[in-house]
Amino acid sequence: MPRVLVVDDDPMVCGAVEACLRRQGFETTVAGGAEAGLGALETAAFDVMLIDIFMPKMRGYESIRVFHERAPSVPLIAMSGYSFANLATPSHDFLTMSLQYGATCYLRKPFTPATLLAAVTDCLLNPSRAIRP
C-alpha cells in the first residue's frame, strides 16, 4: 500500500485529501504544518509527499526545498491556492517555480479528486519526471 504524507496548515484541505486517498487504498499521514511534517519524515518512510507552499513558519519555496532535501528520492507534489488580485499583472508563478526547488509536479487549489489521484499515481509510476498539469 503506497504511503503518502500530506502537509498543509488548512485542516479542511488535509481532511479532503486524506479521505480521497484512503478511499483509493493509500495509507495517508496528515501533518498540520511544516514542523509536524518534518517530524513525520523522521519516523516513517513515504512514497509521495504533498506539501503546501504557503504555511506559517515556513513559506514559499523554503518548504519545498527543505522537504526535498530531507527526502530527495520521494516525489513531492507542491500545492497552493495562492492567487494574485490582478491576474493581468505579470507575477511569480509559485507553482511552476516550485519545480526548481525539488517538486516533481504541482496542484493548484482547489483541485478535483481525479486530478489529485492522477498526480499521485503519476508520481508513483514516474517518480523522477517533473510534470506540469
Secondary structure, DSSP 8 states (H G I E B T S, - for coil): --EEEEE-S-HHHHHHHHHHHHHTT-EEEEESSHHHHHHHHHH---SEEEEESEETTEETHHHHHHHHHHSTTS-EEEEE----S-TTS----HHHHHGGGT-SEEEESS--HHHHHHHHHHHHHSTT-----
